[in-house]
Amino acid sequence: MYLSDLLPATISWQPAPGDLVLLGAVEADLPVVETVLATLPAKARGQVFVEVDSAAGIRELAAPGRVCVTWLRRDLGQSLRGAVEAWLGEMLPVDLEREHRVYGWVSGDRAAQLLTNA
């Protein structure tokens, strides 16, 4: 079985070794997040944001040790877009000395994509 058998074809998840990974999903897309997390190498680094209606939607997600999972609750006014934009603002600083790379997918986006500060 291949990852492409499990993920919608449009996501096309293919980060390069060393890329920070970013996943942002609404509750309905949790199967996509779980599938991607299951395929990440143990040394993967990055962030997962999952937006749910309330605390009742929060559950355990298995992720590599350096991938942080953050649950966002709409009933508390937390939003996926706001969290993703803030995280990218921190992870893709303007830095002329080295390139910062984030490979990510967010619910509603057609495909995963590479983002850089270059």
Biopython code that builds the backbone (N, CA, C, O; Angstrom):
import numpy as np
from Bio.PDB.StructureBuilder import StructureBuilder

atoms = [
    (1, "MET", "N", (0.842, -1.184, 0.000)),
    (1, "MET", "CA", (0.000, 0.000, 0.000)),
    (1, "MET", "C", (0.889, 1.249, 0.000)),
    (1, "MET", "O", (1.910, 1.293, 0.687)),
    (2, "TYR", "N", (0.498, 2.237, -0.759)),
    (2, "TYR", "CA", (1.230, 3.492, -0.864)),
    (2, "TYR", "C", (0.467, 4.619, -0.188)),
    (2, "TYR", "O", (-0.752, 4.549, -0.032)),
    (3, "LEU", "N", (1.194, 5.666, 0.217)),
    (3, "LEU", "CA", (0.549, 6.839, 0.812)),
    (3, "LEU", "C", (-0.495, 7.406, -0.128)),
    (3, "LEU", "O", (-1.547, 7.859, 0.322)),
    (4, "SER", "N", (-0.226, 7.390, -1.420)),
    (4, "SER", "CA", (-1.179, 7.927, -2.396)),
    (4, "SER", "C", (-2.486, 7.141, -2.418)),
    (4, "SER", "O", (-3.510, 7.660, -2.861)),
    (5, "ASP", "N", (-2.463, 5.894, -1.945)),
    (5, "ASP", "CA", (-3.692, 5.107, -1.854)),
    (5, "ASP", "C", (-4.594, 5.609, -0.729)),
    (5, "ASP", "O", (-5.808, 5.406, -0.766)),
    (6, "LEU", "N", (-3.999, 6.266, 0.276)),
    (6, "LEU", "CA", (-4.744, 6.699, 1.446)),
    (6, "LEU", "C", (-5.143, 8.164, 1.414)),
    (6, "LEU", "O", (-6.175, 8.544, 1.968)),
    (7, "LEU", "N", (-4.331, 8.982, 0.770)),
    (7, "LEU", "CA", (-4.580, 10.419, 0.747)),
    (7, "LEU", "C", (-5.289, 10.824, -0.536)),
    (7, "LEU", "O", (-5.083, 10.215, -1.586)),
    (8, "PRO", "N", (-6.122, 11.850, -0.450)),
    (8, "PRO", "CA", (-6.697, 12.377, -1.691)),
    (8, "PRO", "C", (-5.562, 12.782, -2.635)),
    (8, "PRO", "O", (-4.550, 13.327, -2.193)),
    (9, "ALA", "N", (-5.725, 12.523, -3.894)),
    (9, "ALA", "CA", (-4.669, 12.769, -4.882)),
    (9, "ALA", "C", (-4.199, 14.214, -4.884)),
    (9, "ALA", "O", (-3.039, 14.480, -5.201)),
    (10, "THR", "N", (-5.058, 15.140, -4.543)),
    (10, "THR", "CA", (-4.682, 16.544, -4.627)),
    (10, "THR", "C", (-3.711, 16.966, -3.538)),
    (10, "THR", "O", (-3.047, 17.991, -3.689)),
    (11, "ILE", "N", (-3.602, 16.224, -2.454)),
    (11, "ILE", "CA", (-2.700, 16.635, -1.378)),
    (11, "ILE", "C", (-1.251, 16.405, -1.775)),
    (11, "ILE", "O", (-0.408, 17.269, -1.532)),
    (12, "SER", "N", (-0.939, 15.270, -2.375)),
    (12, "SER", "CA", (0.391, 14.980, -2.893)),
    (12, "SER", "C", (1.477, 15.303, -1.868)),
    (12, "SER", "O", (2.320, 16.164, -2.115)),
    (13, "TRP", "N", (1.465, 14.632, -0.738)),
    (13, "TRP", "CA", (2.363, 14.914, 0.382)),
    (13, "TRP", "C", (3.765, 14.391, 0.090)),
    (13, "TRP", "O", (3.979, 13.179, 0.052)),
    (14, "GLN", "N", (4.741, 15.312, -0.122)),
    (14, "GLN", "CA", (6.104, 14.924, -0.455)),
    (14, "GLN", "C", (7.126, 15.908, 0.098)),
    (14, "GLN", "O", (7.826, 16.556, -0.679)),
    (15, "PRO", "N", (7.231, 16.038, 1.424)),
    (15, "PRO", "CA", (8.245, 16.957, 1.955)),
    (15, "PRO", "C", (9.651, 16.418, 1.720)),
    (15, "PRO", "O", (9.861, 15.208, 1.631)),
    (16, "ALA", "N", (10.595, 17.321, 1.622)),
    (16, "ALA", "CA", (12.002, 16.942, 1.494)),
    (16, "ALA", "C", (12.575, 16.679, 2.884)),
    (16, "ALA", "O", (12.083, 17.230, 3.869)),
    (17, "PRO", "N", (13.601, 15.850, 2.974)),
    (17, "PRO", "CA", (14.242, 15.654, 4.279)),
    (17, "PRO", "C", (14.701, 17.004, 4.833)),
    (17, "PRO", "O", (15.294, 17.804, 4.110)),
    (18, "GLY", "N", (14.433, 17.248, 6.080)),
    (18, "GLY", "CA", (14.839, 18.498, 6.705)),
    (18, "GLY", "C", (13.797, 19.596, 6.682)),
    (18, "GLY", "O", (13.935, 20.575, 7.416)),
    (19, "ASP", "N", (12.753, 19.474, 5.866)),
    (19, "ASP", "CA", (11.684, 20.482, 5.868)),
    (19, "ASP", "C", (10.922, 20.437, 7.188)),
    (19, "ASP", "O", (10.641, 19.358, 7.709)),
    (20, "LEU", "N", (10.589, 21.607, 7.727)),
    (20, "LEU", "CA", (9.604, 21.644, 8.801)),
    (20, "LEU", "C", (8.266, 21.284, 8.175)),
    (20, "LEU", "O", (7.991, 21.667, 7.038)),
    (21, "VAL", "N", (7.436, 20.556, 8.899)),
    (21, "VAL", "CA", (6.127, 20.208, 8.363)),
    (21, "VAL", "C", (5.044, 20.968, 9.119)),
    (21, "VAL", "O", (5.172, 21.243, 10.312)),
    (22, "LEU", "N", (3.984, 21.300, 8.403)),
    (22, "LEU", "CA", (2.843, 22.001, 8.972)),
    (22, "LEU", "C", (1.575, 21.349, 8.437)),
    (22, "LEU", "O", (1.390, 21.223, 7.227)),
    (23, "LEU", "N", (0.714, 20.942, 9.344)),
    (23, "LEU", "CA", (-0.605, 20.442, 8.984)),
    (23, "LEU", "C", (-1.633, 21.271, 9.725)),
    (23, "LEU", "O", (-1.518, 21.480, 10.932)),
    (24, "GLY", "N", (-2.626, 21.738, 9.014)),
    (24, "GLY", "CA", (-3.720, 22.482, 9.621)),
    (24, "GLY", "C", (-5.025, 21.892, 9.141)),
    (24, "GLY", "O", (-5.270, 21.825, 7.937)),
    (25, "ALA", "N", (-5.869, 21.461, 10.068)),
    (25, "ALA", "CA", (-7.081, 20.761, 9.635)),
    (25, "ALA", "C", (-8.273, 21.100, 10.506)),
    (25, "ALA", "O", (-8.145, 21.427, 11.686)),
    (26, "VAL", "N", (-9.426, 21.012, 9.887)),
    (26, "VAL", "CA", (-10.675, 21.032, 10.630)),
    (26, "VAL", "C", (-10.994, 19.581, 10.985)),
    (26, "VAL", "O", (-10.417, 18.651, 10.421)),
    (27, "GLU", "N", (-11.906, 19.403, 11.913)),
    (27, "GLU", "CA", (-12.212, 18.075, 12.440)),
    (27, "GLU", "C", (-12.534, 17.056, 11.349)),
    (27, "GLU", "O", (-12.153, 15.891, 11.466)),
    (28, "ALA", "N", (-13.216, 17.468, 10.311)),
    (28, "ALA", "CA", (-13.600, 16.548, 9.230)),
    (28, "ALA", "C", (-12.401, 15.985, 8.480)),
    (28, "ALA", "O", (-12.506, 14.931, 7.851)),
    (29, "ASP", "N", (-11.266, 16.671, 8.537)),
    (29, "ASP", "CA", (-10.068, 16.227, 7.825)),
    (29, "ASP", "C", (-9.070, 15.488, 8.716)),
    (29, "ASP", "O", (-7.925, 15.287, 8.313)),
    (30, "LEU", "N", (-9.479, 15.085, 9.905)),
    (30, "LEU", "CA", (-8.577, 14.354, 10.797)),
    (30, "LEU", "C", (-8.012, 13.070, 10.177)),
    (30, "LEU", "O", (-6.853, 12.749, 10.441)),
    (31, "PRO", "N", (-8.771, 12.319, 9.365)),
    (31, "PRO", "CA", (-8.168, 11.135, 8.745)),
    (31, "PRO", "C", (-6.950, 11.460, 7.875)),
    (31, "PRO", "O", (-6.004, 10.674, 7.818)),
    (32, "VAL", "N", (-6.966, 12.603, 7.204)),
    (32, "VAL", "CA", (-5.814, 13.014, 6.404)),
    (32, "VAL", "C", (-4.624, 13.271, 7.321)),
    (32, "VAL", "O", (-3.514, 12.814, 7.044)),
    (33, "VAL", "N", (-4.849, 13.995, 8.403)),
    (33, "VAL", "CA", (-3.777, 14.309, 9.355)),
    (33, "VAL", "C", (-3.200, 13.030, 9.957)),
    (33, "VAL", "O", (-1.981, 12.877, 10.040)),
    (34, "GLU", "N", (-4.060, 12.121, 10.371)),
    (34, "GLU", "CA", (-3.591, 10.861, 10.962)),
    (34, "GLU", "C", (-2.755, 10.064, 9.965)),
    (34, "GLU", "O", (-1.745, 9.472, 10.345)),
    (35, "THR", "N", (-3.154, 10.041, 8.716)),
    (35, "THR", "CA", (-2.415, 9.311, 7.690)),
    (35, "THR", "C", (-1.045, 9.931, 7.462)),
    (35, "THR", "O", (-0.044, 9.218, 7.391)),
    (36, "VAL", "N", (-0.994, 11.254, 7.348)),
    (36, "VAL", "CA", (0.292, 11.925, 7.142)),
    (36, "VAL", "C", (1.194, 11.714, 8.355)),
    (36, "VAL", "O", (2.372, 11.399, 8.192)),
    (37, "LEU", "N", (0.667, 11.881, 9.563)),
    (37, "LEU", "CA", (1.479, 11.693, 10.767)),
    (37, "LEU", "C", (2.061, 10.280, 10.840)),
    (37, "LEU", "O", (3.199, 10.094, 11.269)),
    (38, "ALA", "N", (1.283, 9.300, 10.424)),
    (38, "ALA", "CA", (1.749, 7.910, 10.462)),
    (38, "ALA", "C", (2.898, 7.657, 9.490)),
    (38, "ALA", "O", (3.637, 6.686, 9.650)),
    (39, "THR", "N", (3.055, 8.508, 8.496)),
    (39, "THR", "CA", (4.106, 8.305, 7.494)),
    (39, "THR", "C", (5.351, 9.156, 7.740)),
    (39, "THR", "O", (6.360, 8.983, 7.055)),
    (40, "LEU", "N", (5.293, 10.071, 8.708)),
    (40, "LEU", "CA", (6.444, 10.937, 8.963)),
    (40, "LEU", "C", (7.576, 10.158, 9.621)),
    (40, "LEU", "O", (7.330, 9.268, 10.434)),
    (41, "PRO", "N", (8.809, 10.489, 9.272)),
    (41, "PRO", "CA", (9.939, 9.834, 9.943)),
    (41, "PRO", "C", (10.030, 10.278, 11.399)),
    (41, "PRO", "O", (9.516, 11.335, 11.765)),
    (42, "ALA", "N", (10.680, 9.471, 12.222)),
    (42, "ALA", "CA", (10.797, 9.758, 13.659)),
    (42, "ALA", "C", (11.476, 11.103, 13.927)),
    (42, "ALA", "O", (11.214, 11.731, 14.953)),
    (43, "LYS", "N", (12.346, 11.551, 13.016)),
    (43, "LYS", "CA", (13.073, 12.814, 13.210)),
    (43, "LYS", "C", (12.346, 14.026, 12.643)),
    (43, "LYS", "O", (12.897, 15.127, 12.644)),
    (44, "ALA", "N", (11.125, 13.846, 12.161)),
    (44, "ALA", "CA", (10.362, 14.973, 11.594)),
    (44, "ALA", "C", (10.160, 16.049, 12.653)),
    (44, "ALA", "O", (10.024, 15.764, 13.843)),
    (45, "ARG", "N", (10.144, 17.302, 12.181)),
    (45, "ARG", "CA", (9.892, 18.455, 13.062)),
    (45, "ARG", "C", (8.765, 19.269, 12.466)),
    (45, "ARG", "O", (8.666, 19.404, 11.246)),
    (46, "GLY", "N", (7.911, 19.814, 13.324)),
    (46, "GLY", "CA", (6.862, 20.664, 12.800)),
    (46, "GLY", "C", (5.703, 20.868, 13.743)),
    (46, "GLY", "O", (5.816, 20.688, 14.955)),
    (47, "GLN", "N", (4.577, 21.252, 13.154)),
    (47, "GLN", "CA", (3.403, 21.665, 13.906)),
    (47, "GLN", "C", (2.143, 21.132, 13.251)),
    (47, "GLN", "O", (2.028, 21.109, 12.026)),
    (48, "VAL", "N", (1.198, 20.703, 14.079)),
    (48, "VAL", "CA", (-0.132, 20.309, 13.629)),
    (48, "VAL", "C", (-1.143, 21.153, 14.386)),
    (48, "VAL", "O", (-1.099, 21.221, 15.615)),
    (49, "PHE", "N", (-2.053, 21.796, 13.663)),
    (49, "PHE", "CA", (-3.172, 22.517, 14.268)),
    (49, "PHE", "C", (-4.448, 21.816, 13.835)),
    (49, "PHE", "O", (-4.634, 21.523, 12.654)),
    (50, "VAL", "N", (-5.329, 21.548, 14.799)),
    (50, "VAL", "CA", (-6.620, 20.950, 14.487)),
    (50, "VAL", "C", (-7.707, 21.800, 15.139)),
    (50, "VAL", "O", (-7.703, 22.014, 16.352)),
    (51, "GLU", "N", (-8.632, 22.277, 14.317)),
    (51, "GLU", "CA", (-9.732, 23.107, 14.813)),
    (51, "GLU", "C", (-10.960, 22.234, 15.051)),
    (51, "GLU", "O", (-11.419, 21.531, 14.151)),
    (52, "VAL", "N", (-11.488, 22.287, 16.280)),
    (52, "VAL", "CA", (-12.680, 21.521, 16.658)),
    (52, "VAL", "C", (-13.712, 22.472, 17.259)),
    (52, "VAL", "O", (-13.393, 23.601, 17.630)),
    (53, "ASP", "N", (-14.964, 21.993, 17.349)),
    (53, "ASP", "CA", (-16.027, 22.829, 17.915)),
    (53, "ASP", "C", (-15.808, 23.132, 19.384)),
    (53, "ASP", "O", (-15.979, 24.271, 19.819)),
    (54, "SER", "N", (-15.425, 22.104, 20.162)),
    (54, "SER", "CA", (-15.296, 22.261, 21.620)),
    (54, "SER", "C", (-14.323, 21.208, 22.143)),
    (54, "SER", "O", (-13.742, 20.447, 21.369)),
    (55, "ALA", "N", (-14.152, 21.174, 23.454)),
    (55, "ALA", "CA", (-13.254, 20.207, 24.088)),
    (55, "ALA", "C", (-13.651, 18.771, 23.779)),
    (55, "ALA", "O", (-12.806, 17.877, 23.809)),
    (56, "ALA", "N", (-14.903, 18.542, 23.487)),
    (56, "ALA", "CA", (-15.376, 17.187, 23.183)),
    (56, "ALA", "C", (-14.719, 16.617, 21.926)),
    (56, "ALA", "O", (-14.667, 15.397, 21.771)),
    (57, "GLY", "N", (-14.223, 17.452, 21.039)),
    (57, "GLY", "CA", (-13.596, 16.991, 19.802)),
    (57, "GLY", "C", (-12.121, 16.658, 19.937)),
    (57, "GLY", "O", (-11.523, 16.121, 19.005)),
    (58, "ILE", "N", (-11.529, 16.966, 21.073)),
    (58, "ILE", "CA", (-10.095, 16.735, 21.286)),
    (58, "ILE", "C", (-9.840, 15.271, 21.624)),
    (58, "ILE", "O", (-10.537, 14.677, 22.446)),
    (59, "ARG", "N", (-8.829, 14.701, 20.975)),
    (59, "ARG", "CA", (-8.437, 13.320, 21.263)),
    (59, "ARG", "C", (-6.941, 13.156, 21.060)),
    (59, "ARG", "O", (-6.265, 14.093, 20.636)),
    (60, "GLU", "N", (-6.433, 12.004, 21.352)),
    (60, "GLU", "CA", (-5.009, 11.730, 21.225)),
    (60, "GLU", "C", (-4.644, 11.526, 19.752)),
    (60, "GLU", "O", (-5.330, 10.805, 19.027)),
    (61, "LEU", "N", (-3.560, 12.167, 19.321)),
    (61, "LEU", "CA", (-3.018, 11.957, 17.983)),
    (61, "LEU", "C", (-1.570, 11.503, 18.131)),
    (61, "LEU", "O", (-0.787, 12.148, 18.828)),
    (62, "ALA", "N", (-1.215, 10.415, 17.489)),
    (62, "ALA", "CA", (0.167, 9.937, 17.514)),
    (62, "ALA", "C", (0.991, 10.760, 16.527)),
    (62, "ALA", "O", (0.635, 10.883, 15.355)),
    (63, "ALA", "N", (2.089, 11.316, 17.015)),
    (63, "ALA", "CA", (2.958, 12.152, 16.180)),
    (63, "ALA", "C", (4.407, 11.936, 16.607)),
    (63, "ALA", "O", (4.668, 11.590, 17.759)),
    (64, "PRO", "N", (5.351, 12.137, 15.687)),
    (64, "PRO", "CA", (6.765, 12.077, 16.084)),
    (64, "PRO", "C", (7.042, 13.070, 17.212)),
    (64, "PRO", "O", (6.343, 14.073, 17.357)),
    (65, "GLY", "N", (8.065, 12.777, 18.002)),
    (65, "GLY", "CA", (8.364, 13.564, 19.194)),
    (65, "GLY", "C", (8.585, 15.047, 18.988)),
    (65, "GLY", "O", (8.335, 15.839, 19.897)),
    (66, "ARG", "N", (9.051, 15.442, 17.808)),
    (66, "ARG", "CA", (9.312, 16.865, 17.555)),
    (66, "ARG", "C", (8.246, 17.512, 16.681)),
    (66, "ARG", "O", (8.476, 18.552, 16.064)),
    (67, "VAL", "N", (7.083, 16.884, 16.640)),
    (67, "VAL", "CA", (5.922, 17.462, 15.960)),
    (67, "VAL", "C", (4.893, 17.772, 17.035)),
    (67, "VAL", "O", (4.372, 16.872, 17.693)),
    (68, "CYS", "N", (4.612, 19.041, 17.202)),
    (68, "CYS", "CA", (3.679, 19.500, 18.236)),
    (68, "CYS", "C", (2.247, 19.505, 17.697)),
    (68, "CYS", "O", (1.994, 20.005, 16.600)),
    (69, "VAL", "N", (1.321, 18.951, 18.465)),
    (69, "VAL", "CA", (-0.090, 18.957, 18.087)),
    (69, "VAL", "C", (-0.820, 19.953, 18.979)),
    (69, "VAL", "O", (-0.767, 19.854, 20.205)),
    (70, "THR", "N", (-1.503, 20.915, 18.357)),
    (70, "THR", "CA", (-2.258, 21.942, 19.080)),
    (70, "THR", "C", (-3.711, 21.883, 18.650)),
    (70, "THR", "O", (-4.024, 21.936, 17.460)),
    (71, "TRP", "N", (-4.588, 21.774, 19.626)),
    (71, "TRP", "CA", (-6.030, 21.748, 19.362)),
    (71, "TRP", "C", (-6.580, 23.159, 19.526)),
    (71, "TRP", "O", (-6.296, 23.828, 20.519)),
    (72, "LEU", "N", (-7.354, 23.605, 18.568)),
    (72, "LEU", "CA", (-7.963, 24.934, 18.581)),
    (72, "LEU", "C", (-9.470, 24.770, 18.735)),
    (72, "LEU", "O", (-10.097, 24.007, 18.001)),
    (73, "ARG", "N", (-10.046, 25.492, 19.694)),
    (73, "ARG", "CA", (-11.479, 25.355, 19.980)),
    (73, "ARG", "C", (-12.240, 26.584, 19.498)),
    (73, "ARG", "O", (-11.999, 27.705, 19.945)),
    (74, "ARG", "N", (-13.169, 26.339, 18.571)),
    (74, "ARG", "CA", (-14.005, 27.438, 18.062)),
    (74, "ARG", "C", (-14.840, 28.071, 19.168)),
    (74, "ARG", "O", (-15.080, 29.278, 19.142)),
    (75, "ASP", "N", (-15.289, 27.266, 20.150)),
    (75, "ASP", "CA", (-16.108, 27.820, 21.235)),
    (75, "ASP", "C", (-15.325, 28.799, 22.107)),
    (75, "ASP", "O", (-15.917, 29.548, 22.884)),
    (76, "LEU", "N", (-13.999, 28.796, 21.983)),
    (76, "LEU", "CA", (-13.153, 29.757, 22.700)),
    (76, "LEU", "C", (-12.647, 30.866, 21.785)),
    (76, "LEU", "O", (-11.843, 31.703, 22.194)),
    (77, "GLY", "N", (-13.124, 30.865, 20.548)),
    (77, "GLY", "CA", (-12.720, 31.905, 19.596)),
    (77, "GLY", "C", (-11.404, 31.635, 18.902)),
    (77, "GLY", "O", (-10.875, 32.525, 18.237)),
    (78, "GLN", "N", (-10.858, 30.445, 19.033)),
    (78, "GLN", "CA", (-9.598, 30.103, 18.384)),
    (78, "GLN", "C", (-9.867, 29.701, 16.939)),
    (78, "GLN", "O", (-10.873, 29.053, 16.653)),
    (79, "SER", "N", (-8.973, 30.081, 16.027)),
    (79, "SER", "CA", (-9.202, 29.766, 14.616)),
    (79, "SER", "C", (-7.965, 29.148, 13.974)),
    (79, "SER", "O", (-6.830, 29.477, 14.317)),
    (80, "LEU", "N", (-8.215, 28.260, 13.048)),
    (80, "LEU", "CA", (-7.158, 27.580, 12.320)),
    (80, "LEU", "C", (-6.331, 28.571, 11.507)),
    (80, "LEU", "O", (-5.103, 28.566, 11.591)),
    (81, "ARG", "N", (-6.981, 29.406, 10.735)),
    (81, "ARG", "CA", (-6.256, 30.367, 9.881)),
    (81, "ARG", "C", (-5.353, 31.280, 10.708)),
    (81, "ARG", "O", (-4.199, 31.516, 10.348)),
    (82, "GLY", "N", (-5.883, 31.789, 11.813)),
    (82, "GLY", "CA", (-5.083, 32.674, 12.660)),
    (82, "GLY", "C", (-3.852, 31.977, 13.219)),
    (82, "GLY", "O", (-2.765, 32.554, 13.242)),
    (83, "ALA", "N", (-4.020, 30.732, 13.672)),
    (83, "ALA", "CA", (-2.904, 29.976, 14.234)),
    (83, "ALA", "C", (-1.858, 29.659, 13.166)),
    (83, "ALA", "O", (-0.659, 29.795, 13.410)),
    (84, "VAL", "N", (-2.305, 29.241, 11.996)),
    (84, "VAL", "CA", (-1.380, 28.914, 10.903)),
    (84, "VAL", "C", (-0.597, 30.154, 10.477)),
    (84, "VAL", "O", (0.620, 30.091, 10.306)),
    (85, "GLU", "N", (-1.286, 31.276, 10.306)),
    (85, "GLU", "CA", (-0.603, 32.500, 9.886)),
    (85, "GLU", "C", (0.418, 32.958, 10.924)),
    (85, "GLU", "O", (1.515, 33.384, 10.563)),
    (86, "ALA", "N", (0.073, 32.877, 12.205)),
    (86, "ALA", "CA", (0.999, 33.285, 13.260)),
    (86, "ALA", "C", (2.225, 32.368, 13.287)),
    (86, "ALA", "O", (3.353, 32.843, 13.420)),
    (87, "TRP", "N", (2.007, 31.069, 13.163)),
    (87, "TRP", "CA", (3.110, 30.112, 13.184)),
    (87, "TRP", "C", (4.038, 30.334, 11.995)),
    (87, "TRP", "O", (5.259, 30.333, 12.151)),
    (88, "LEU", "N", (3.465, 30.524, 10.809)),
    (88, "LEU", "CA", (4.295, 30.772, 9.626)),
    (88, "LEU", "C", (5.072, 32.075, 9.757)),
    (88, "LEU", "O", (6.214, 32.163, 9.307)),
    (89, "GLY", "N", (4.466, 33.082, 10.366)),
    (89, "GLY", "CA", (5.165, 34.343, 10.580)),
    (89, "GLY", "C", (6.396, 34.168, 11.453)),
    (89, "GLY", "O", (7.382, 34.889, 11.305)),
    (90, "GLU", "N", (6.332, 33.215, 12.355)),
    (90, "GLU", "CA", (7.471, 32.943, 13.227)),
    (90, "GLU", "C", (8.490, 32.008, 12.568)),
    (90, "GLU", "O", (9.695, 32.179, 12.752)),
    (91, "MET", "N", (8.019, 31.035, 11.812)),
    (91, "MET", "CA", (8.902, 30.026, 11.231)),
    (91, "MET", "C", (9.530, 30.430, 9.903)),
    (91, "MET", "O", (10.515, 29.829, 9.475)),
    (92, "LEU", "N", (8.971, 31.440, 9.249)),
    (92, "LEU", "CA", (9.526, 31.921, 7.978)),
    (92, "LEU", "C", (9.983, 33.370, 8.119)),
    (92, "LEU", "O", (9.492, 34.250, 7.411)),
    (93, "PRO", "N", (10.919, 33.618, 9.028)),
    (93, "PRO", "CA", (11.366, 34.988, 9.223)),
    (93, "PRO", "C", (12.158, 35.494, 8.029)),
    (93, "PRO", "O", (12.656, 34.716, 7.216)),
    (94, "VAL", "N", (12.260, 36.795, 7.944)),
    (94, "VAL", "CA", (13.121, 37.396, 6.927)),
    (94, "VAL", "C", (14.543, 37.241, 7.439)),
    (94, "VAL", "O", (14.947, 37.903, 8.395)),
    (95, "ASP", "N", (15.284, 36.378, 6.806)),
    (95, "ASP", "CA", (16.634, 36.038, 7.239)),
    (95, "ASP", "C", (17.471, 35.807, 5.988)),
    (95, "ASP", "O", (17.291, 34.805, 5.297)),
    (96, "LEU", "N", (18.363, 36.706, 5.700)),
    (96, "LEU", "CA", (19.148, 36.608, 4.480)),
    (96, "LEU", "C", (20.275, 35.583, 4.573)),
    (96, "LEU", "O", (20.874, 35.225, 3.559)),
    (97, "GLU", "N", (20.565, 35.109, 5.785)),
    (97, "GLU", "CA", (21.698, 34.220, 5.960)),
    (97, "GLU", "C", (21.383, 32.763, 5.658)),
    (97, "GLU", "O", (22.285, 32.000, 5.311)),
    (98, "ARG", "N", (20.116, 32.359, 5.782)),
    (98, "ARG", "CA", (19.774, 30.980, 5.452)),
    (98, "ARG", "C", (18.313, 30.882, 5.057)),
    (98, "ARG", "O", (17.483, 31.702, 5.451)),
    (99, "GLU", "N", (18.024, 29.872, 4.277)),
    (99, "GLU", "CA", (16.661, 29.653, 3.827)),
    (99, "GLU", "C", (15.892, 28.841, 4.874)),
    (99, "GLU", "O", (16.403, 27.850, 5.395)),
    (100, "HIS", "N", (14.694, 29.257, 5.168)),
    (100, "HIS", "CA", (13.800, 28.505, 6.045)),
    (100, "HIS", "C", (12.755, 27.856, 5.152)),
    (100, "HIS", "O", (12.196, 28.509, 4.271)),
    (101, "ARG", "N", (12.487, 26.563, 5.378)),
    (101, "ARG", "CA", (11.551, 25.822, 4.537)),
    (101, "ARG", "C", (10.480, 25.170, 5.400)),
    (101, "ARG", "O", (10.777, 24.526, 6.406)),
    (102, "VAL", "N", (9.236, 25.348, 4.991)),
    (102, "VAL", "CA", (8.094, 24.686, 5.628)),
    (102, "VAL", "C", (7.288, 24.013, 4.532)),
    (102, "VAL", "O", (6.931, 24.643, 3.536)),
    (103, "TYR", "N", (7.004, 22.738, 4.717)),
    (103, "TYR", "CA", (6.166, 22.006, 3.777)),
    (103, "TYR", "C", (4.849, 21.768, 4.486)),
    (103, "TYR", "O", (4.818, 21.154, 5.553)),
    (104, "GLY", "N", (3.756, 22.249, 3.903)),
    (104, "GLY", "CA", (2.512, 22.162, 4.644)),
    (104, "GLY", "C", (1.267, 21.964, 3.813)),
    (104, "GLY", "O", (1.256, 22.129, 2.594)),
    (105, "TRP", "N", (0.221, 21.603, 4.528)),
    (105, "TRP", "CA", (-1.118, 21.468, 3.966)),
    (105, "TRP", "C", (-2.108, 21.946, 5.018)),
    (105, "TRP", "O", (-1.966, 21.650, 6.204)),
    (106, "VAL", "N", (-3.125, 22.700, 4.559)),
    (106, "VAL", "CA", (-4.170, 23.211, 5.431)),
    (106, "VAL", "C", (-5.515, 22.868, 4.803)),
    (106, "VAL", "O", (-5.690, 22.981, 3.590)),
    (107, "SER", "N", (-6.464, 22.450, 5.637)),
    (107, "SER", "CA", (-7.807, 22.141, 5.136)),
    (107, "SER", "C", (-8.290, 23.266, 4.238)),
    (107, "SER", "O", (-8.139, 24.444, 4.559)),
    (108, "GLY", "N", (-8.864, 22.893, 3.128)),
    (108, "GLY", "CA", (-9.365, 23.885, 2.175)),
    (108, "GLY", "C", (-8.375, 24.196, 1.072)),
    (108, "GLY", "O", (-8.759, 24.701, 0.017)),
    (109, "ASP", "N", (-7.083, 23.895, 1.307)),
    (109, "ASP", "CA", (-6.084, 24.079, 0.251)),
    (109, "ASP", "C", (-6.153, 22.887, -0.691)),
    (109, "ASP", "O", (-6.459, 21.772, -0.269)),
    (110, "ARG", "N", (-5.876, 23.117, -1.929)),
    (110, "ARG", "CA", (-5.946, 22.030, -2.910)),
    (110, "ARG", "C", (-4.829, 21.021, -2.739)),
    (110, "ARG", "O", (-5.068, 19.819, -2.854)),
    (111, "ALA", "N", (-3.626, 21.474, -2.470)),
    (111, "ALA", "CA", (-2.478, 20.562, -2.397)),
    (111, "ALA", "C", (-1.504, 21.033, -1.337)),
    (111, "ALA", "O", (-1.506, 22.195, -0.934)),
    (112, "ALA", "N", (-0.679, 20.112, -0.901)),
    (112, "ALA", "CA", (0.417, 20.474, -0.015)),
    (112, "ALA", "C", (1.400, 21.333, -0.812)),
    (112, "ALA", "O", (1.490, 21.224, -2.034)),
    (113, "GLN", "N", (2.131, 22.186, -0.099)),
    (113, "GLN", "CA", (3.052, 23.056, -0.812)),
    (113, "GLN", "C", (4.253, 23.410, 0.039)),
    (113, "GLN", "O", (4.205, 23.347, 1.267)),
    (114, "LEU", "N", (5.331, 23.784, -0.632)),
    (114, "LEU", "CA", (6.544, 24.224, 0.030)),
    (114, "LEU", "C", (6.489, 25.742, 0.156)),
    (114, "LEU", "O", (6.200, 26.447, -0.811)),
    (115, "LEU", "N", (6.769, 26.232, 1.355)),
    (115, "LEU", "CA", (6.839, 27.674, 1.607)),
    (115, "LEU", "C", (8.245, 27.983, 2.086)),
    (115, "LEU", "O", (8.796, 27.248, 2.906)),
    (116, "THR", "N", (8.830, 29.057, 1.587)),
    (116, "THR", "CA", (10.166, 29.440, 2.025)),
    (116, "THR", "C", (10.201, 30.938, 2.307)),
    (116, "THR", "O", (9.290, 31.678, 1.934)),
    (117, "ASN", "N", (11.269, 31.367, 2.971)),
    (117, "ASN", "CA", (11.454, 32.793, 3.209)),
    (117, "ASN", "C", (12.298, 33.421, 2.105)),
    (117, "ASN", "O", (12.556, 34.625, 2.127)),
    (118, "ALA", "N", (12.730, 32.605, 1.138)),
    (118, "ALA", "CA", (13.588, 33.116, 0.064)),
    (118, "ALA", "C", (12.773, 33.796, -1.018)),
    (118, "ALA", "O", (13.334, 34.285, -1.999)),
]
sb = StructureBuilder()
sb.init_structure("model")
sb.init_model(0)
sb.init_chain("A")
sb.init_seg("    ")
for serial, (resi, resn, name, xyz) in enumerate(atoms, 1):
    if name == "N":
        sb.init_residue(resn, " ", resi, " ")
    sb.init_atom(name, np.array(xyz, "f"), 0.0, 1.0, " ", f" {name:<3s}", serial, name[0])
structure = sb.get_structure()
